[in-house]
């Protein structure tokens, strides 16, 4: 197969290369700018189209691909390249940075149009990718697959098989154990070609349902260890999604987007003259390590935070009363909490779930009607908001906008609810509002937006505590029903932002199950896990540096009256890896406990600029268990405002811990400040931090 370099674009330190085959198929390569001279022109492999699509009636790929992958359909095999254009786009963001788009057009035998758009915003460390399909034929066209991106010929630095060379990364996610990085080899995944390079091998993974980060994060990466290059991608998506590693010869393809018909029951009808555009994918390539690749992706969302409320500029500390009242907030107990925390530097106060619950009912079954409880709040929520404001704090309120509980009247309002097979979708004690319906949008405008305005709240915690799985009725497929419903939910959040531009939005979603780039672009921050008091919080918090920006990573510090100073410092230090959120027995703490808390608050406020604008280096030397932690973990974060190191010591630590700082920071000689709750000691010599643990389950944070 004859191939040639059709075009090349330099975006930052990334070379974007379009490879044209004599058949008319176009391949997309990303190469680090410093490595272009090392490319094997052109690799001994068949290229793979940057457009991956399948229409109903299309020829399947064959060679036992059915059920394994839907890539490389007859349409893809016969796509013809039409043209490529470059567009300098009008500025829409506050930073007024230049955005360039490469628009590559294709056509199939039915004259359908496929337009791939690759975009780059000046200063980013990544590019974005999406595909638009237009039906130019008479009659309906039905899509079963349309990928957001497809990278080809990985790795271009090896001519042949590249044994013991390719490594694959995925990020697993489950409640109270999010952001677990998993590394596997091509050999372990059986991603080696057959001896005749005939049958395709594919790993297709993702998540089906309305919680897109419930099983995996929408992320994937592949590394050429010999060349020292990593390709990585994430998807900005709220519905079912998939990633694919695909190999049929010496070259590897890496693609992703909406979950296809086989994986996510997605089928999309496009009428004549109409178009459909995929969700956005974010892509990068680097000669550094996997942590660098991940942070290059998360940096993409920085531009969206320019629209954050002004109060977010210095990363204020949050207090959430949930782990104080356990879903039973009242005016009386909130007054007591406010008195206890006054003068301790907290700036946001969030009234969590339960403010609406019926007498004798739990909050989970009561949600949906959102009528203020007169028993709990005899003077109304407006008075509570007033009390919070009088203490110079911003007032927050909890809503779960999409779901309703079994004791709410709306639970039985079937015309408002999602259905599958004509029956109302029900999980345990919850049902789901059909966000596509105007009457539901009007209902939520009244229940949510009006109440926020009338009661003068400055902050909304948006929860989402279940998933309805593969999809719902009301569209040509269950997967498309899901996609449209989730799109409508995001539109409602955008409406909230439009009407209340200074409102702080917390994305909770059962703790971390919507921490994908699209939802994070609409949120000030996200809380994770609901794992308020577990010992692996620092492990989860550090892992999330690979998926979201630390300034958006709300970490809970729940203080109990029985907590030792060591335990208090351990919990607070975990929050130095993101945003500090307090809860717990604050009305029962001793003067000595408050002193240790205040020390931690002071340390957090000093490092907040580094949390906001910095870069993280992770040092993980711990066992595999999330429940029985052993060893230690360190996170070194550095920025224009300075550097700090936070280390958590678990069970069975070594007698001495040595953490060698990145080369460019080995000139650091002085520890300016430390925060700890035990006798662990620290020194720095020749760019290495030397720690001597005193016990297990302790921590130390060092400011340089």
N, C-alpha and C positions, 0 to 999 in steps of 0.2 A: 504494500500500500504506500504510494507516494504521498509524502507530507511536506509542507513547507510553512515557514513562519509567515503568517499573513499580516499581523500587526503586533506591536508591543507598546505598552503604556507604563510609565513609571509613576507610581503613586506612593510618595514617601519612600520607604525602603523596600517596597514590593514591586516586582516586575510582573505585570499582567500580560500574558502571552496567548494569542489566538493562533492555533495551528489548523491550517486548512488541508484537508485530504482531497485527492483527485476526485473522489466520489461526490464532493460538495459538503461533506460532513465537517463541522467545525468543533475543535476541541479547545478547552480552556485549561491553561496552566497558571499557577501562581508560583513564583520563584523568588527567594530572597535576592535582592539586588546584588549583594556581595557574592552570590553563588552562580550567577548566570554563565560565567566562563567555564563552570564545571559540568554543564548540561551535556548529556550524550545526545547529539543530534543525529537522527531522531531515533528514539528508543525502539528496540526490536519488539514492538507490540502494535496491535491495532489500536487506534485511538478510540475515544469514547465521546459521543456527542454531548455538548454542553446543554442541549435540550433533551430532557427525558419526559416523554408523554406517551399516553396510550388512550385511544378512542375505542368505544364499543364497535365491534366489527373488525377491528384491527387484527393483523396477524400477530400471534404471540411469538415470543422469542424462540421457543422450542429448546431442544437439547436439555430436557428435563428441568427447565426453568420454572414451569408452572408451580405456584405455591411457594416458590423460593424468592422470586423477584418478578416485577412487571417491567423492568427496564428493557430498552432496546427492542421495542415493538417494531412492526413493519413500518409504521409511520416514521419512527426515528431513523430506521435504516435507509429510508428514501427521502429524508429531508434535504432540501436544497438551500444553500446559502444564497441570500439575495443581496444584502448590502450591510455596511457598518458605518455608523455615524457617531460623531462626538458632539456632546451638548454641554455647554456651560450653563448651569441652571440659575434662575433667579434666587436670591437669598431669602430664606424664610425664617431662619433662626436668629436669635439675638446676637450671636457672635459674628455674624456677617462673614463667615469664611466661605471660600470658593468651593462649590460642589461641581464635579465633573461626572458625566454619565456617558458610558459607552453603550450604544444601542445597536444590537446585532439582530438582523431580521432573517427569518427563514420562511419557507413555504412547503406545504406537503402536496401530494398529488391532487387533493380536493380543493386546493387553493386556500386552505386555512393558513392563517398567519400566526407565527410564533416569534415573539420579540423578547429577547433576553436583554435585561438592563443591568449593567454593573456600574455601581456608583462609588464615588470617593469624595469625602469631605476633607478639605485641607486640615492637616494636623492629626487626623485619625491614624491609627495603627492597623486598620482593617479596611476592607471594602464590603459593600453590600450587594446582594444579588436577588433578582426576582424575574419571573417569566410571565408574559401576558399572551394568552391565546385569544384569537379573534376568529369567529366563524364567518368566513366569506362565501360560504356555499349556501344554496337554498336548503331549507329544512333545518332540523335540529342536529347538533353534534353533541355527543355525550362523552365527557372526559372521565377516565378511570384513574389516571395518573397524570400529574403535572408537577414536576420538581421545581423547587426554588433555585437550586444550584446543582451543578455537577462538575467536579474537577476530574481531570484526566491524566493518564500517564504518570501516576505516582509509583515509583520514584523516577524522575528524569535523570538521576545521577548514577543509575545502575543500568547497564545494557541488558543484563540477563535476569535470572530468577531472583536475585538479591536474597539468598538464604540467610536466616538468622539476622535479618536487617530491619524488617518492618515490624513496628510496634503500634498497638492500637489502644486508644484511651476512651473510656466512657465514664460518666459520672452517675452513679446510682443514687437513688433518693427514696428514703422511706421515713415515716414519722419518727422523730427523735433520733434519726441517724442519716440526715441529709448530707449531700455533697461528698459521697465516698468515691474517690478516684480509683478506677480499676484499670490496670495495664495488662495487656495480653499480646502474645506474639502472633504473627501470621500463621505459624505452624500450629499453635494451640487452637486457633480458630479455623483451621483447615482452609486457609485462604491462599493456598498454593495452587497453581494451575495443574490440570492433569497432564500426563506425559505427552498428549497430543494437542494440548491447548484447545480442548473442544468444549466441554461442559462449563458453564459459568458457576462459580462459587460465590455466594453472597451471604452477608450477615445483615439482616434487616431488623432493626430494633426501634423502639419508640414507646409511645404511650397512647392508649385509647381512652378518651373521656374528657370531662370538663375540669380536671385537675392535671395540667400538662407536665407537672414536675412531681408526679406521685411515685413513679417507678424509676425513671431515668430523668435527668435533666436533658433538655433538647440540645445536646452537645455531642460532638465527636471529634477525634483527632487521630492522625496517623503520623508516625515518626520514621524517618530514615536514619537509623542510628549511625550508620557508616558516614553519611554526609553531614550529620548533625543538623537536620532540618525537620521541622514539625509543621504540618498543615492542620488547621483547626477551624471548626465551624459551629455556630449556634443558630437557632431558629427563634424568631420573634413570633410566637404563635400561642393562642389560647385554647386551641382545640386539638384533636388527635394529630399526631405527627410521626414522622419516621426519619431515620438516617439509614444509609446503606453503604457498606463497603462491598465492592463488586470486583471480581477478578476472573478473567477467562484466559489470560496469557501472562506475559511478563509484566504488563502494566496493570495498575490498580486504579479503579474509579471510586470516587467518594461523592455521594449525592444525598439530598434530603429535601424535605418539605412536608406538605400535607400527607397524612397517612393515606395510602392508595386504597383501591377497592378491596383488595385481598386483606390488607392489614387493618384498615380503619373503616371498612364499609362505606367508602366515599365514591360517589358518582355525581357528576355535575353536568346538567343539561345547559347548553349554550345555544340560544336561538340565533337564527341567521342575522348577521349584523351586530351581534352582541359580543362582549369580551369578558374575560375573567383573568384576574391577576393573582398570583400566588402570594402567600406571606413572604416577608423579607428574611433572607439568610444573611448572616454576618460571617465573613471569611477572613482568615489571616494566615500568614506563613512567617516563620521565624527560625533563626539559627540558635536561639536560646533554648531553655527547657520548657516543660509543659506548663509550669506556673506562669512563665512569661507569655506563652501562647494564650492562656486563659485570660490573663489581665489585658492583653491586647484586644481581646473580644469585649470584655466588660467596659473598657474605656470608650467604646462606641456610644454608650448611653450618657456620657458626660454632657453632650450637647443638649440633651433633653432636660437636664437638671437646671439649665439656665432659666427655665420657667417656674422653678420652685418658688414657694412663698419666701419673702425676705427673711422671715424668722429662721429659716433653715440654714442660713449662711454660716452660723457658728456651731451647728449641730447640737442644739439644746438637749438637755437630759429630760427623759420622760418618766413620769410615774403613772403606772396603770394599777388600778385597785383590784384586779381580778384575783390575784393570789393573796389578797387581804380579806376580801369578802366572799370569794368563791361563788360568784354569780348571784350574790345577794346585796347589791349596792343599795344604799338608802341615803337620804339627806343627813340623817343622824350620824351614820358611820363615816360618811365622807367628810363631815365637819371635823370629826375626831382625827381622821387621817391628815387633813389639811393642816390642823394645828400641830401634828407631830412632825410633818416634813417642812414646815415653814422655816425659812432661813437656811436651808440646806442646798440651795442652788438648783432646784428642779424647776423647769420652765413650762412643761406640758403636763397636764393632768387629764387622764383618760378615764371616763366612766364606762366600764366594760359591759358585757352582756348582763341582762337581768333587770334593767331599769323599767321594763315593760311587763314583767311576768305577773301572771295571775296569782292570787293568794292560793297557797297550797300546791302550786305547779312549779316545775323546774323551768329554767330559762329556755332550754333547748326546745321543749315542746310548745312554748308560748310565743316564739318569735314569728313575725309576719304581719300581725295587726299593728304593732308598734304604737300602742296606746299607753301613755305614761301611767305608771302605777300610782294611784292616789294614796295607797297605803305606804309605799316606800318613799314617795316624794309628794307629801301633802301640799307643799308650796310650789310644786312643778319643777321641771328641769331648768327653766329659765332662772330660778332662784339659785340652784346649784351652780350653774354657769356663772352667775353674778358673784357668788362666793369665791369661786376659783379665780375670776378676774381681779377681785379685790386683793388677792395675794400675788398679783402680777404674774399669773400663770395663764397660759392658753388652755381652753377647755376642749376636751375631746369626748366623743360619743361613739358607741359601738353600733354597727348595723351589719346584718347579713342580708344583702339586698336581693339575692337570687333565690334563696331557699326559705321555706316556711315550715313551722312545726305543727304537730298533730292537734294541739289545743287551740290553734289560731283559727278564726272563722274563714280566712282566705284558704286554708288547707282544703276546704270542701268546695271552693269556687272553681269547679273543673274547667270552666272556660278560660281561666287565667293560667292553667297549669300545663306543663309538658306531658306529652303522651308518647307511648310506644305501642304499636299494634292496636291503637285506639283506646288503650287503657292508661290511666294516670300513672306516671312514673313515681314509684314510692320506694324509699329505702328506710327501713326501720321506722323512725318517727318523723321523716322529712319528705317533702315534695318540692318541686322546682317550678318557679315562675317561668312562663314562656316570655322571655325578654324581647321576642320579635313582635309582640302584639302592642299596638299603640295604647290600648287600655291598661296594660301592665305598666308601660312607661309612665302613663299619667298617674297611676296608682302610686308608683314609687316616687314620682315628683312630689306628690302630696305628702307621703309618709316620711321621705328622707330629706329632700331638699328643703321643703317648707319647714320641717321641724328644726333643721340645722340653722336656718335663717331666723326663725322666730325665737329660738332659745339661745341664740348668739354663740353657737359653737364654732371653734376655729380649726377643728381636727376631726377626721372621721377614721375610725378603725373599721375596715371592710373585711369581714370574715367570709368563709365559704367552706363548710364543714362536711361536705360529702361530694361524690361524683356520680353522675348518672351513666357513666360508661360510654358505650360505643355510639350512642346518638338517640335521636328522637324523631317523631313524625313531623310532618309539615314541610317536607322537601322531597326531592327525587330519591334521596337515600338517607339512611340514618346518619351517616357521617356528615353529609351536607346540612342536615337539620342541626346537628351539633355545631358546625362551623358558623351557621347563620345566627344561632342563638347566642353563641359566645361573642360574635361580632356585635350583636345588639346590646349585650351587656357592657362591652367596652364603649359603645356609643353613649350609653347612659353615664358611665364614668366621665367621659369627655364632656357631657352636658353639665355634670357637677362642677368640673373644672372651669367651664366657661362661665357659669353663673356665680361661682365662688372662687375666683382666681387665687385668693390668699388662703384657701383651705388646705391644711396639711392632710395628705392621704396616706394612710398606712395600709399596706397590702398584707393581710394575714393569711387567709386561705388555709385554715387548719395548721398553720405554721409552716410556711415555706413552700407550699405546693403550687404557687403561681409565680415563682421567682424567675420567670423567663423575660427576655428583653422587652417584649411589647408591653406587658403589664407593668414592668419596672419603669418604663418610659413615662407612664401616667402616675407614678407613685413617688412620694417623697422618700419612703422607706418601706421595708418589709420585715415582719417578725417571723421567726422560724420555730418550728418544732413543738410549740407549747410544752417544751421539755424543761420547764421552769427551774427545776431543782436537781436535775440529773448531773452527774459528774463529768459527762462527756460534752457539755456545752462548749468548752474551749475548742474541742476537736471539730465540732460542727461549725463553729464560728470561723475557724481557720480555713476549713474546706470551702466555705462559701466565698472566700476571696477568689475562688476560681470561677464563680458563676455570677456574682453581683458585686457592685462597688461597695467597699466597706462603709462609706458614708450612708448607704441605704440599708445596711445590715443591722437591724434592731435586735439587740441581745438582752435578754432578761436577766436581771440580778435579783433573785428572791431571797430576802434576808429573814431568817427565823430567829425567834428569841433565844433558842438554844445554841445558835451558831457561835463557834469560837472566832477569835480574831483571824486565825489562819483560814478558816472557812470563808469568812467575809471577804478577805483579800483575794482568795481563790476565785470567788464568784465575780467580784468587781473587775479583777484583772482580765477575765474572759471578755468583758465588755469593752476593753481597750482595743479589741479586734474589730470594733464597729461602733454602733450607737448604744448608749447606756440607757437602759430602761429599768427602773426600780419597781419592786412590789414586795409584799410580805408583811411581817409583824411589826410594822413601823411604830405602832402605838405602844409597844411593849419593850422596846430596846433600852439598854443601859447607856449611860453617858460614855462609857468606854467603847461600846459598840458604835455609837454615833461618831465618835472621834475617828475610828478606823474608816468608817464610811466617808466622812468628810475629807479625809486624806486622799481616798480614792477619787472622789469627785474633783478635788483640786488637781490631781494628776491627769484625769481625763480632760479637763478643760485646757490644760497646757498642751496636750498632744492632739486635741481636736483638729487643728489645722493640718496635721500630718495624716490623720485618718481621712480627712476630706480630700487632700491633694498629695498623695504619696504612692509608693510602690512597695509591694510585700514580697519578702523572701521567707519561705516556709522551711522549717527544720523539723522533720518528723522522724522520731526514733522511738516508736512505740509498737506494742503488739497488735494483733489483728482484731481483738475483741473491742466492741463499743461499750459493753457493760462492765467488763473487768479490765480497766485501763492499766497498762504497764509502761515503764520507760518515761519518756518526756516528750514535750513538743515546744518548739520555739517559733515565734513570728517576729522577724525584724522588719520594721516599716520605716521608710525614709522618704523625705520630701524636702522642699525648699525651706520649710520651717524647722528642720531638724530630723533626728532619728530616735527611735526607741525600740527596745526589745522586750517582749513579754514571753516568759517561759512558764509552763505548767509542768510540774513534776507529779508523776503518777506512782503507782505501786512499783516496788522493786527497781528503783532508779539506780544508775551507776553511782559509785562513790564520788566521782567527779564528772561534770558535764562540760564539754568544751564545744563552743559554737564559734566557728570561724566566720567572720563577717565577709560579705562580698568584697572583692578586691578593691574596688574604688572607695570603700569605707574603712579600710584597715588602718587608716591614719587616725581614726578616733582613739583617743587616749584617756578621756576623762568621763566618768559617770557623774553627771550633774545632779541626778536625783534618782531615788529608788522608792518603790512601793511594794511592801510585802507584809505578811502577817505571821511570819515565823522567823527562825534564826538562820535561814538559808543565806549564804554569803556569796558575793560576786566581786570579780576583779576583771580587768581588761589588760592584756599584754600582747603587743604585736598583732593587733587586729583580731585577737581571739578572746571571747568572753569566757571566763572560767567560773563555773558555779559549783558550790559545794552544798548539796542538799542536806537538810537536817532531819527530814522525815518524808513520808509519802503524802500525796495530795496537798501540795503546797505550791505557791507561785511567787514569782518576783518579776517586777517590771522596772526597766532601767531606761532613763532618759539620758542621751548623750549630748 
